[in-house]
Amino acid sequence: SGRPVYVRTEEHINAHFLICFIALTMLRIIQHKILNSLGGDKKDDGHWKEGMTAKRIKNALNEFTARGLPGGHFFVDEISDDLKTILSAFNIESSFILPTMHELHKLKLTIDKATGVGL
């Protein structure tokens, strides 16, 4: 959802536009991967929303949380079906049983590699 953004300098306006464009691009990549993983028509770009809406993707990613436990492990809250679909679209294992910080970092690197982030 859009909301007023108070930027005045050309540099800040350009930075805000870039951030919005990158976010939209990432969203479309996720939607495209989901649609392909669900067997959608890869040649018909007009149906990318049939895989999962932007709102569902945003909610699934926002709900993915982990809480620290003694001993360096983390408790990952229940993973929603939508998040499982997103992870599956990128061929990422979605069963987390008390992961360590190292395992969470490995997950982040896997996601970065699958999405092209940091390349």
trRosetta pair geometry for C-beta under 8 A, 3 or more apart (Angstrom, degrees):
i j d omega theta_ij theta_ji phi_ij phi_ji
5 16 5.8 138 145 -154 151 149
7 12 3.9 -157 -162 127 111 114
7 13 5.1 162 114 -73 124 60
7 15 7.8 -158 -145 58 152 94
7 16 5.2 -149 -12 -22 161 142
8 12 6.6 38 46 55 47 136
8 13 7.8 -93 106 -45 7 99
9 12 4.6 89 59 9 86 102
9 13 6.9 -151 93 -6 43 86
10 13 5.6 -54 -145 38 33 113
10 14 6.2 33 156 -18 66 107
11 14 5.9 -56 -148 38 27 110
11 15 6.3 27 153 -19 63 108
12 15 5.6 -51 -143 37 32 112
12 16 6.3 35 156 -20 65 104
13 16 5.8 -54 -149 35 29 110
13 17 6.4 29 153 -17 63 106
14 17 5.7 -54 -147 37 31 112
14 18 6.3 34 154 -22 65 106
15 18 5.6 -54 -148 35 31 113
15 19 6.4 32 154 -19 65 104
16 19 5.8 -53 -149 35 31 111
16 20 6.5 29 154 -15 64 107
17 20 5.8 -59 -150 39 31 110
17 21 6.1 30 154 -20 67 109
18 21 5.7 -56 -144 38 30 111
18 22 6.2 30 157 -19 65 106
19 22 5.9 -54 -146 36 28 110
19 23 6.4 29 155 -19 63 107
20 23 5.7 -55 -148 36 30 112
20 24 6.4 28 155 -17 65 107
21 24 5.8 -55 -147 38 30 110
21 25 6.3 33 153 -21 64 107
22 25 5.6 -54 -147 36 31 113
22 26 6.3 31 155 -19 65 105
23 26 5.9 -54 -148 36 29 110
23 27 6.4 32 153 -20 63 107
24 27 5.6 -54 -148 35 32 114
24 28 6.4 30 155 -17 66 105
25 28 5.9 -57 -149 37 30 108
25 29 6.5 33 152 -21 65 104
26 29 5.6 -52 -149 33 33 113
26 30 6.5 33 153 -18 65 104
26 115 6.9 29 -139 -175 91 130
27 30 5.8 -56 -152 36 31 110
27 31 6.3 29 152 -17 66 107
27 54 5.5 22 -171 -123 135 100
27 57 6.4 139 -141 89 85 151
28 31 5.5 -52 -143 39 34 112
28 32 6.1 38 156 -23 66 106
28 48 6.8 10 -149 160 78 157
29 32 5.7 -54 -146 36 28 112
29 33 6.4 27 155 -17 64 106
29 115 6.3 102 122 -148 142 86
29 116 7.7 -117 -149 29 158 115
30 33 5.9 -56 -148 37 29 109
30 34 6.3 29 154 -19 64 107
30 52 7.8 -63 132 69 97 120
30 57 5.6 112 116 -145 141 144
30 86 6.3 -7 -164 -139 112 103
30 89 7.3 98 -164 90 62 146
30 115 7.7 -9 -70 -114 80 115
31 34 5.8 -55 -147 36 31 111
31 35 6.3 31 156 -19 65 107
31 48 4.8 71 133 164 120 104
31 49 6.8 -22 -162 -90 136 41
31 51 5.5 144 -167 63 67 124
31 52 6.3 -143 -118 61 74 78
31 54 7.4 -40 -65 -75 127 69
31 57 7.0 -86 -68 -49 81 149
32 35 5.8 -54 -147 36 29 111
32 36 6.4 27 155 -16 63 108
32 48 5.8 -35 -80 -133 65 116
32 51 7.8 169 -90 14 10 158
33 36 5.8 -57 -148 39 30 110
33 37 6.2 27 156 -18 65 109
33 89 4.2 109 132 154 97 117
33 90 6.0 26 162 -68 151 72
34 37 5.8 -59 -146 38 29 108
34 38 6.3 19 157 -12 65 111
34 51 3.8 130 106 161 102 131
34 52 5.0 -43 135 10 164 111
34 57 8.0 -130 -28 -87 151 114
34 85 6.1 50 -136 146 108 103
34 86 6.5 -39 -82 -102 113 56
34 89 4.5 -65 -87 -87 53 155
35 38 6.0 -64 -147 42 28 105
35 40 3.6 -45 174 33 87 151
35 42 8.0 149 116 -92 103 56
35 47 7.1 142 -145 109 140 84
35 48 5.5 -104 -31 -137 153 55
35 50 6.4 81 -117 70 107 85
35 51 3.5 -105 -69 -52 70 130
36 39 7.8 59 180 -61 30 14
36 40 6.1 -74 -72 50 31 93
36 42 5.8 51 -109 -93 96 97
36 51 8.0 -7 5 -94 46 143
36 89 7.3 104 63 -153 85 98
37 51 7.9 85 48 -143 83 125
37 85 7.7 156 93 -174 133 74
37 88 6.1 143 168 117 150 89
37 89 4.0 -137 -3 -115 149 72
38 51 5.6 169 21 -124 135 86
38 85 7.8 12 -65 -160 109 112
38 89 7.9 -30 -27 -94 79 103
40 44 7.8 -114 160 64 93 97
40 47 6.3 -161 -166 104 121 114
40 48 7.9 112 139 -110 159 41
40 50 6.2 144 -113 81 129 116
40 51 6.0 -75 -31 -67 147 99
41 44 4.1 29 104 25 124 110
41 47 6.5 64 47 48 103 133
44 47 5.3 30 118 14 111 107
45 48 6.1 -2 -170 -40 59 108
47 50 4.7 -6 171 -1 94 124
48 51 6.5 -40 -178 13 50 110
49 52 7.9 -106 -166 76 46 23
49 53 5.9 31 -162 -98 93 65
49 54 8.0 -49 -120 -21 93 79
52 56 4.9 -114 -177 83 94 127
52 57 5.6 110 123 -56 118 91
52 82 6.5 124 -141 -148 137 99
52 85 6.6 143 -62 111 141 138
52 86 7.5 -80 47 -72 168 86
53 56 4.7 96 58 7 82 101
53 57 7.1 -146 96 -4 44 86
54 57 5.7 -56 -149 37 33 111
54 58 6.2 35 154 -20 67 107
55 58 5.7 -53 -146 36 30 112
55 59 6.3 28 156 -17 64 107
56 59 5.8 -55 -145 39 30 110
56 60 6.2 31 156 -21 65 107
56 82 5.2 -143 168 -136 101 146
57 60 5.8 -56 -146 36 29 110
57 61 6.3 21 159 -12 65 109
57 82 7.3 -147 -91 166 39 120
57 86 6.6 116 -131 -89 84 129
58 61 6.2 -62 -148 41 26 105
58 62 6.1 22 157 -17 65 113
59 62 5.8 -59 -142 40 28 109
59 63 6.1 22 161 -18 65 112
59 80 8.0 -23 122 49 93 170
59 82 7.1 45 84 78 96 157
60 63 6.1 -63 -147 38 25 107
60 64 6.9 35 153 -36 60 101
60 80 5.4 -129 -125 68 85 129
60 82 3.8 -125 -82 107 132 113
60 83 4.2 177 -178 -64 106 75
60 85 7.9 -79 -131 50 165 95
60 86 5.9 152 117 -11 145 136
61 64 5.9 -45 -155 13 35 116
61 83 7.2 145 -72 -105 43 97
61 86 7.4 -75 -66 102 86 177
63 77 7.4 -110 162 95 78 131
63 80 5.9 51 90 -17 141 127
63 83 7.1 -123 75 -46 102 131
64 76 7.9 -16 -167 -163 75 99
64 77 7.6 -178 -149 59 32 100
64 79 7.0 28 -113 -119 88 80
64 83 5.6 140 -73 -126 111 147
65 76 7.6 159 95 -150 42 56
65 77 4.9 31 66 10 87 126
66 74 4.2 31 168 163 119 129
66 75 6.5 160 -160 77 69 40
66 76 4.7 -31 -101 -96 94 65
66 77 7.0 -139 -84 -2 40 75
66 96 7.8 -79 -98 137 120 151
66 99 7.4 -52 -137 54 148 108
66 104 6.8 -128 47 -105 168 139
67 74 6.5 152 72 -161 34 78
67 75 4.9 -16 59 57 91 97
67 77 7.5 75 -9 -47 97 89
68 73 8.0 133 -158 87 53 40
68 74 5.7 -45 -99 -105 43 80
69 72 8.0 -28 77 60 73 19
69 73 4.8 -24 62 79 115 85
69 74 6.2 173 8 -104 90 23
69 75 5.6 90 -44 -26 118 94
69 98 7.1 -48 37 -139 147 99
70 73 7.9 5 79 38 36 86
72 100 5.5 18 136 -141 99 94
72 101 6.2 -81 -172 -3 89 100
73 98 4.3 3 -180 179 133 96
73 99 6.9 146 -155 80 75 26
73 100 5.8 -58 -101 -89 60 61
74 98 6.8 154 62 -155 43 47
74 99 5.5 -23 51 69 101 77
74 100 7.3 141 4 -118 88 16
74 101 7.3 106 -29 -69 117 58
74 104 6.5 33 24 -50 149 135
75 98 6.7 -15 -89 -101 57 69
76 79 6.9 7 141 -52 116 96
76 96 4.1 36 20 96 156 133
76 99 6.6 43 -34 14 119 107
79 83 5.0 -117 -172 85 87 127
79 84 5.7 106 132 -58 114 86
79 87 7.9 -20 -175 1 139 142
79 94 5.7 -176 133 174 164 107
79 96 7.3 113 -42 21 129 106
80 83 4.7 97 56 7 81 99
80 84 7.0 -138 99 -4 45 86
81 84 5.4 -52 -149 36 35 116
81 85 6.5 40 150 -23 65 102
82 85 5.5 -51 -152 32 34 114
82 86 6.6 35 150 -19 65 102
83 86 5.5 -49 -148 34 37 113
83 87 6.3 34 155 -15 68 105
83 94 7.2 145 122 -143 87 128
84 87 5.9 -56 -144 41 30 108
84 88 6.0 32 155 -21 64 110
84 94 4.9 125 -123 144 74 171
85 88 5.7 -56 -143 38 27 113
85 89 6.4 35 154 -28 62 103
86 89 5.8 -53 -155 26 29 114
86 90 7.1 6 154 1 61 106
87 90 6.1 -71 -157 47 34 98
87 92 4.2 -96 -168 75 85 103
87 93 7.5 -55 158 81 124 16
87 94 4.4 127 88 -78 150 107
88 91 7.2 31 -170 -82 37 30
88 92 7.4 -103 -66 49 23 66
88 94 6.7 -46 -52 -22 78 129
90 110 7.9 122 135 141 117 91
90 111 6.7 51 133 -123 159 64
90 114 4.0 77 -169 158 113 152
90 115 7.0 -30 -120 -54 137 79
91 114 7.0 -174 50 -115 84 132
92 107 7.2 85 -168 -151 122 82
92 110 5.7 129 -116 128 106 127
92 111 6.5 18 -90 -79 155 76
92 114 6.6 -90 -52 -24 110 161
96 99 5.0 -50 -162 -27 100 117
96 103 7.8 146 -138 130 94 127
96 107 7.9 -4 -94 -77 120 152
99 103 3.9 -128 -164 89 102 130
99 104 5.4 123 122 -52 130 81
99 107 7.4 1 -165 -22 163 132
100 103 4.9 100 49 6 71 100
100 104 7.2 -133 97 -2 39 86
101 104 5.6 -55 -149 38 35 111
101 105 6.3 38 151 -21 67 103
102 105 5.7 -53 -150 35 31 112
102 106 6.5 34 150 -20 64 103
103 106 5.5 -48 -148 34 35 115
103 107 6.5 41 149 -22 63 101
104 107 5.4 -47 -151 32 36 116
104 108 6.6 39 149 -20 64 101
105 108 5.5 -50 -151 34 35 113
105 109 6.5 36 151 -18 65 103
106 109 5.7 -53 -148 37 33 111
106 110 6.3 38 151 -22 64 105
107 110 5.6 -53 -150 34 31 114
107 111 6.4 30 153 -17 65 105
108 111 5.7 -54 -148 37 32 110
108 112 6.2 35 152 -21 66 106
109 112 5.5 -50 -144 36 32 114
109 113 6.3 33 156 -19 65 105
110 113 5.8 -56 -149 37 28 110
110 114 6.3 25 154 -18 64 109
111 114 5.7 -56 -144 38 31 110
111 115 6.1 9 163 -3 67 113
111 117 7.5 3 122 33 77 126
112 115 6.4 -70 -142 48 23 96
112 116 8.0 -104 170 70 53 13
112 117 4.3 -94 -143 73 73 99
112 118 4.8 6 -178 22 126 126
113 116 7.8 35 -175 -69 25 29
116 119 5.2 -62 -168 12 66 132
